[in-house]
Amino acid sequence: QVQVVESGGGLVQPGGSLRLSCVAYRTISSIYAMGWYRQAPGKERELVASITMYAYTNYADSVKGRFTISRNNAENTVYLQMNSLKPEDTAVYYCKDVGDAFAWGQGTQVTVSS
């Protein structure tokens, strides 16, 4: 069943920005860490950013300094602000807990191309 809905993806030029949203239909305040993952064609899904219930954040080296993850517990929403986008950021982006509390959603497509 649907537990999260990702949105905000689209087509953007290199160097542009996008803000992804993840609305969870269950509380996330008690989840230790939420994360954004991505999967490009022919590649395995990878964790790109995570945020703990104490607001500690971590990022993959490939996105560090360009992406910012945040969460709004009152709205059960997780965000991913993506700046200085590169073509290699093209992928389907997914939101999920870092553990196994949530099922995978459908994701949102991000395409970076001129």
VEXSE-103338 format. One record per residue: residue in one letter; x, y, z of N, C-alpha, C in turn. Coordinates in nm, 3 decimals. Atoms other than C-alpha are relative to their C-alpha. Last residue first. Layout:
N
+-----+---------+---------+---------+---------+---------+---------+---------+---------+---------+
| res |     n.X |     n.Y |     n.Z |    ca.X |    ca.Y |    ca.Z |     c.X |     c.Y |     c.Z |
+-----+---------+---------+---------+---------+---------+---------+---------+---------+---------+
|   A |       X |       Y |       Z |       X |       Y |       Z |       X |       Y |       Z |
...
+-----+---------+---------+---------+---------+---------+---------+---------+---------+---------+
REM end
This chain:
114
+-----+---------+---------+---------+---------+---------+---------+---------+---------+---------+
| res |     n.X |     n.Y |     n.Z |    ca.X |    ca.Y |    ca.Z |     c.X |     c.Y |     c.Z |
+-----+---------+---------+---------+---------+---------+---------+---------+---------+---------+
|   S |   0.014 |  -0.125 |   0.073 |   2.040 |   2.094 |  -2.199 |  -0.073 |  -0.022 |  -0.131 |
|   S |  -0.046 |   0.000 |   0.138 |   1.984 |   1.796 |  -1.973 |  -0.020 |   0.137 |  -0.061 |
|   V |  -0.085 |  -0.117 |   0.014 |   1.918 |   1.711 |  -1.610 |   0.063 |  -0.004 |  -0.138 |
|   T |  -0.081 |   0.005 |   0.121 |   1.626 |   1.469 |  -1.577 |   0.075 |   0.132 |  -0.014 |
|   V |  -0.080 |  -0.121 |   0.016 |   1.470 |   1.402 |  -1.238 |   0.088 |  -0.018 |  -0.122 |
|   Q |  -0.107 |  -0.005 |   0.100 |   1.193 |   1.143 |  -1.228 |   0.066 |   0.137 |  -0.002 |
|   T |   0.024 |  -0.112 |   0.089 |   0.990 |   1.103 |  -0.909 |   0.120 |   0.017 |  -0.090 |
|   G |  -0.109 |  -0.090 |   0.032 |   0.964 |   0.782 |  -0.709 |  -0.043 |   0.115 |  -0.089 |
|   Q |  -0.019 |  -0.002 |   0.144 |   0.698 |   0.511 |  -0.720 |   0.115 |   0.089 |  -0.044 |
|   G |   0.105 |  -0.066 |   0.075 |   0.719 |   0.431 |  -0.349 |   0.030 |  -0.005 |  -0.149 |
|   W |  -0.039 |  -0.092 |   0.106 |   0.939 |   0.175 |  -0.177 |  -0.122 |   0.060 |  -0.068 |
|   A |  -0.016 |   0.064 |   0.130 |   0.796 |   0.023 |   0.140 |   0.044 |   0.105 |  -0.101 |
|   F |   0.081 |  -0.039 |   0.114 |   0.856 |   0.184 |   0.477 |   0.025 |  -0.091 |  -0.120 |
|   A |   0.135 |  -0.031 |  -0.044 |   0.980 |   0.063 |   0.816 |  -0.095 |   0.030 |  -0.115 |
|   D |   0.097 |   0.078 |   0.077 |   1.287 |  -0.115 |   0.676 |  -0.144 |   0.028 |   0.041 |
|   G |   0.024 |   0.138 |  -0.040 |   1.573 |   0.112 |   0.781 |  -0.103 |  -0.067 |  -0.089 |
|   V |  -0.127 |   0.067 |   0.023 |   1.695 |   0.428 |   0.604 |  -0.008 |  -0.147 |   0.043 |
|   D |  -0.081 |   0.007 |  -0.121 |   1.335 |   0.543 |   0.585 |   0.129 |  -0.076 |  -0.032 |
|   K |   0.029 |   0.113 |  -0.087 |   1.219 |   0.607 |   0.234 |   0.079 |   0.012 |   0.127 |
|   C |  -0.005 |  -0.036 |  -0.141 |   1.207 |   0.873 |  -0.039 |  -0.039 |  -0.121 |   0.083 |
|   Y |   0.092 |   0.064 |  -0.093 |   1.285 |   0.782 |  -0.398 |   0.023 |   0.051 |   0.142 |
|   Y |  -0.029 |  -0.026 |  -0.140 |   1.448 |   0.971 |  -0.685 |  -0.111 |  -0.054 |   0.089 |
|   V |   0.125 |   0.000 |  -0.074 |   1.443 |   0.836 |  -1.039 |   0.035 |   0.013 |   0.147 |
|   A |   0.039 |   0.125 |  -0.063 |   1.767 |   0.937 |  -1.203 |  -0.144 |   0.011 |   0.049 |
|   T |   0.121 |   0.054 |   0.062 |   1.956 |   1.217 |  -1.376 |  -0.030 |  -0.138 |   0.056 |
|   D |   0.103 |   0.007 |  -0.103 |   2.216 |   1.349 |  -1.131 |  -0.131 |  -0.057 |  -0.053 |
|   E |  -0.013 |   0.126 |  -0.073 |   2.485 |   1.260 |  -1.385 |  -0.094 |  -0.012 |   0.119 |
|   P |   0.065 |   0.109 |   0.075 |   2.357 |   1.545 |  -1.604 |   0.008 |  -0.134 |   0.073 |
|   K |  -0.085 |   0.051 |   0.106 |   2.457 |   1.790 |  -1.327 |  -0.073 |  -0.111 |  -0.076 |
|   L |   0.024 |   0.134 |   0.051 |   2.243 |   1.999 |  -1.094 |   0.087 |  -0.032 |  -0.121 |
|   S |  -0.114 |   0.028 |   0.087 |   2.392 |   2.305 |  -0.930 |  -0.009 |  -0.140 |  -0.061 |
|   N |  -0.057 |  -0.113 |   0.071 |   2.122 |   2.293 |  -0.664 |   0.118 |  -0.045 |  -0.085 |
|   M |  -0.109 |   0.038 |   0.087 |   1.898 |   2.016 |  -0.530 |   0.043 |   0.122 |  -0.081 |
|   Q |  -0.033 |  -0.114 |   0.084 |   1.674 |   2.085 |  -0.232 |   0.124 |  -0.035 |  -0.079 |
|   L |  -0.135 |   0.004 |   0.052 |   1.546 |   1.754 |  -0.097 |   0.018 |   0.117 |  -0.095 |
|   Y |  -0.035 |  -0.076 |   0.118 |   1.242 |   1.766 |   0.126 |   0.143 |  -0.027 |  -0.043 |
|   V |  -0.144 |  -0.010 |   0.015 |   1.082 |   1.531 |   0.376 |   0.029 |   0.069 |  -0.132 |
|   T |  -0.056 |  -0.026 |   0.131 |   0.719 |   1.567 |   0.483 |   0.152 |   0.011 |   0.007 |
|   N |  -0.046 |   0.132 |   0.044 |   0.517 |   1.436 |   0.773 |   0.060 |   0.007 |  -0.140 |
|   E |   0.064 |   0.027 |   0.128 |   0.357 |   1.782 |   0.796 |   0.036 |  -0.138 |  -0.053 |
|   A |   0.141 |  -0.036 |  -0.014 |   0.433 |   1.830 |   1.166 |  -0.078 |  -0.032 |  -0.127 |
|   N |   0.072 |   0.109 |  -0.067 |   0.759 |   1.640 |   1.120 |  -0.149 |   0.028 |   0.013 |
|   N |   0.101 |  -0.071 |  -0.075 |   0.893 |   1.886 |   0.864 |  -0.087 |  -0.107 |   0.064 |
|   R |   0.125 |   0.068 |  -0.033 |   1.215 |   1.740 |   0.727 |  -0.091 |   0.090 |   0.081 |
|   S |   0.065 |  -0.055 |  -0.119 |   1.526 |   1.866 |   0.551 |  -0.130 |  -0.076 |   0.025 |
|   I |   0.117 |   0.073 |  -0.044 |   1.778 |   1.742 |   0.295 |  -0.056 |   0.065 |   0.126 |
|   T |   0.033 |  -0.021 |  -0.140 |   2.018 |   1.978 |   0.119 |  -0.128 |  -0.075 |   0.033 |
|   F |   0.134 |   0.043 |  -0.043 |   2.192 |   1.900 |  -0.210 |  -0.017 |   0.027 |   0.149 |
|   R |   0.099 |  -0.038 |   0.100 |   2.487 |   2.082 |  -0.371 |  -0.143 |  -0.031 |   0.043 |
|   G |  -0.017 |  -0.140 |   0.035 |   2.759 |   2.085 |  -0.106 |  -0.100 |   0.051 |  -0.101 |
|   K |  -0.035 |  -0.085 |  -0.114 |   2.774 |   1.707 |  -0.093 |   0.029 |   0.143 |  -0.046 |
|   V |   0.098 |  -0.107 |  -0.009 |   2.605 |   1.550 |  -0.397 |   0.032 |   0.099 |   0.112 |
|   S |   0.034 |  -0.052 |   0.131 |   2.873 |   1.308 |  -0.522 |  -0.096 |   0.119 |   0.004 |
|   D |  -0.103 |  -0.093 |   0.046 |   3.018 |   1.258 |  -0.175 |  -0.038 |   0.068 |  -0.132 |
|   A |  -0.098 |   0.068 |   0.084 |   2.691 |   1.105 |  -0.058 |   0.100 |   0.103 |  -0.052 |
|   Y |   0.013 |  -0.005 |   0.144 |   2.528 |   1.314 |   0.208 |   0.104 |  -0.087 |  -0.069 |
|   N |  -0.115 |   0.060 |   0.064 |   2.462 |   1.306 |   0.581 |  -0.027 |  -0.006 |  -0.149 |
|   T |   0.006 |   0.032 |   0.143 |   2.231 |   1.507 |   0.801 |   0.129 |  -0.062 |  -0.049 |
|   Y |  -0.134 |   0.024 |   0.052 |   2.170 |   1.528 |   1.177 |  -0.012 |  -0.046 |  -0.146 |
|   A |  -0.037 |  -0.094 |   0.105 |   1.825 |   1.673 |   1.237 |   0.145 |  -0.012 |  -0.044 |
|   Y |  -0.067 |  -0.108 |  -0.070 |   1.772 |   1.485 |   1.567 |   0.055 |   0.104 |  -0.097 |
|   M |   0.103 |  -0.067 |  -0.078 |   1.514 |   1.258 |   1.402 |   0.058 |   0.114 |   0.082 |
|   T |   0.047 |   0.071 |  -0.117 |   1.786 |   1.175 |   1.152 |  -0.108 |   0.079 |   0.072 |
|   I |   0.017 |  -0.091 |  -0.112 |   1.836 |   1.308 |   0.800 |  -0.060 |  -0.078 |   0.116 |
|   S |   0.082 |   0.049 |  -0.110 |   1.964 |   1.121 |   0.497 |  -0.006 |   0.105 |   0.110 |
|   A |   0.011 |  -0.091 |  -0.114 |   2.105 |   1.203 |   0.154 |  -0.089 |  -0.061 |   0.107 |
|   V |  -0.068 |  -0.125 |   0.029 |   2.220 |   1.024 |  -0.162 |  -0.004 |   0.098 |   0.117 |
|   L |   0.041 |  -0.102 |  -0.097 |   2.141 |   0.661 |  -0.086 |   0.079 |   0.126 |  -0.026 |
|   E |  -0.099 |  -0.048 |  -0.096 |   2.194 |   0.449 |  -0.396 |  -0.060 |   0.106 |   0.091 |
|   R |   0.051 |  -0.110 |  -0.080 |   1.971 |   0.234 |  -0.617 |   0.104 |   0.037 |   0.106 |
|   E |   0.072 |   0.034 |  -0.122 |   2.173 |   0.014 |  -0.847 |  -0.047 |   0.125 |   0.072 |
|   K |  -0.075 |  -0.011 |  -0.124 |   2.267 |   0.124 |  -1.196 |  -0.087 |  -0.039 |   0.118 |
|   G |  -0.113 |   0.090 |  -0.001 |   2.147 |   0.031 |  -1.545 |   0.085 |   0.004 |   0.126 |
|   P |   0.012 |   0.119 |   0.084 |   1.920 |   0.333 |  -1.570 |   0.128 |  -0.083 |   0.001 |
|   A |  -0.016 |  -0.033 |   0.140 |   1.977 |   0.571 |  -1.275 |  -0.010 |  -0.129 |  -0.082 |
|   Q |  -0.040 |   0.111 |   0.085 |   1.843 |   0.499 |  -0.929 |   0.002 |   0.045 |  -0.145 |
|   R |   0.020 |  -0.018 |   0.143 |   1.814 |   0.755 |  -0.653 |   0.049 |  -0.123 |  -0.075 |
|   Y |  -0.078 |   0.091 |   0.082 |   1.768 |   0.751 |  -0.278 |  -0.021 |   0.035 |  -0.146 |
|   W |   0.030 |  -0.006 |   0.143 |   1.645 |   1.018 |  -0.039 |   0.098 |  -0.091 |  -0.072 |
|   G |  -0.100 |  -0.024 |   0.103 |   1.655 |   0.933 |   0.328 |  -0.058 |   0.015 |  -0.139 |
|   M |   0.063 |   0.003 |   0.131 |   1.464 |   0.931 |   0.652 |   0.106 |   0.034 |  -0.104 |
|   A |  -0.059 |  -0.071 |   0.113 |   1.633 |   0.847 |   0.981 |  -0.082 |  -0.021 |  -0.127 |
|   Y |  -0.132 |  -0.051 |  -0.032 |   1.521 |   0.746 |   1.330 |   0.061 |   0.082 |  -0.114 |
|   I |  -0.093 |   0.071 |   0.087 |   1.152 |   0.722 |   1.251 |   0.139 |   0.058 |   0.019 |
|   S |  -0.063 |   0.106 |  -0.076 |   0.950 |   0.848 |   1.549 |   0.096 |  -0.086 |  -0.082 |
|   S |  -0.071 |  -0.057 |  -0.114 |   0.863 |   1.182 |   1.390 |   0.074 |  -0.105 |   0.082 |
|   I |  -0.143 |   0.023 |   0.017 |   0.782 |   1.014 |   1.060 |   0.079 |   0.049 |   0.120 |
|   T |  -0.090 |  -0.091 |  -0.069 |   0.408 |   0.973 |   1.115 |   0.146 |  -0.038 |  -0.023 |
|   R |  -0.015 |   0.049 |  -0.135 |   0.215 |   0.787 |   0.848 |   0.103 |   0.090 |   0.066 |
|   Y |   0.135 |   0.017 |  -0.053 |   0.097 |   0.897 |   0.507 |   0.000 |  -0.080 |   0.130 |
|   A |   0.022 |   0.131 |  -0.059 |   0.440 |   1.031 |   0.418 |  -0.139 |  -0.007 |   0.061 |
|   V |   0.107 |  -0.002 |  -0.100 |   0.469 |   1.327 |   0.183 |  -0.024 |  -0.143 |   0.047 |
|   C |   0.044 |   0.135 |  -0.034 |   0.803 |   1.345 |   0.003 |  -0.103 |   0.011 |   0.112 |
|   S |   0.079 |   0.016 |  -0.122 |   0.894 |   1.669 |  -0.169 |  -0.041 |  -0.145 |   0.016 |
|   L |   0.083 |   0.119 |  -0.007 |   1.168 |   1.741 |  -0.422 |  -0.072 |  -0.006 |   0.134 |
|   R |   0.032 |   0.031 |  -0.138 |   1.305 |   2.090 |  -0.481 |  -0.098 |  -0.118 |   0.000 |
|   L |   0.130 |   0.061 |  -0.021 |   1.479 |   2.145 |  -0.813 |  -0.018 |  -0.024 |   0.149 |
|   S |   0.041 |   0.048 |  -0.132 |   1.770 |   2.363 |  -0.920 |  -0.138 |  -0.063 |  -0.005 |
|   G |   0.129 |  -0.039 |  -0.055 |   1.961 |   2.449 |  -1.235 |  -0.030 |  -0.064 |   0.133 |
|   G |  -0.016 |  -0.119 |  -0.081 |   2.329 |   2.418 |  -1.315 |  -0.127 |   0.049 |   0.064 |
|   P |  -0.116 |   0.008 |  -0.088 |   2.262 |   2.174 |  -1.598 |   0.022 |   0.133 |   0.072 |
|   Q |  -0.129 |  -0.017 |   0.065 |   1.914 |   2.242 |  -1.736 |   0.114 |  -0.019 |   0.098 |
|   V |  -0.070 |  -0.122 |  -0.037 |   1.604 |   2.100 |  -1.568 |   0.134 |   0.005 |  -0.072 |
|   L |  -0.113 |  -0.026 |   0.088 |   1.341 |   1.843 |  -1.664 |   0.062 |   0.134 |   0.037 |
|   G |   0.026 |  -0.060 |   0.129 |   1.111 |   1.730 |  -1.387 |   0.127 |   0.014 |  -0.080 |
|   G |  -0.096 |   0.028 |   0.105 |   1.086 |   1.609 |  -1.031 |  -0.039 |   0.068 |  -0.130 |
|   G |  -0.091 |  -0.111 |   0.021 |   0.880 |   1.780 |  -0.763 |   0.104 |  -0.023 |  -0.108 |
|   S |   0.037 |  -0.093 |   0.105 |   0.691 |   1.483 |  -0.622 |   0.108 |   0.107 |  -0.014 |
|   E |  -0.105 |  -0.095 |   0.038 |   0.734 |   1.177 |  -0.402 |  -0.049 |   0.089 |  -0.114 |
|   V |   0.019 |  -0.050 |   0.135 |   0.437 |   1.003 |  -0.240 |   0.106 |   0.106 |  -0.027 |
|   V |  -0.060 |  -0.129 |   0.032 |   0.495 |   0.788 |   0.067 |  -0.030 |   0.036 |  -0.144 |
|   Q |  -0.043 |  -0.059 |  -0.127 |   0.307 |   0.501 |   0.232 |   0.064 |   0.137 |  -0.019 |
|   V |  -0.073 |  -0.124 |   0.010 |   0.104 |   0.360 |  -0.057 |   0.031 |   0.055 |   0.138 |
|   Q |   0.083 |  -0.118 |   0.000 |   0.000 |   0.000 |   0.000 |   0.088 |   0.125 |   0.000 |
+-----+---------+---------+---------+---------+---------+---------+---------+---------+---------+
REM end
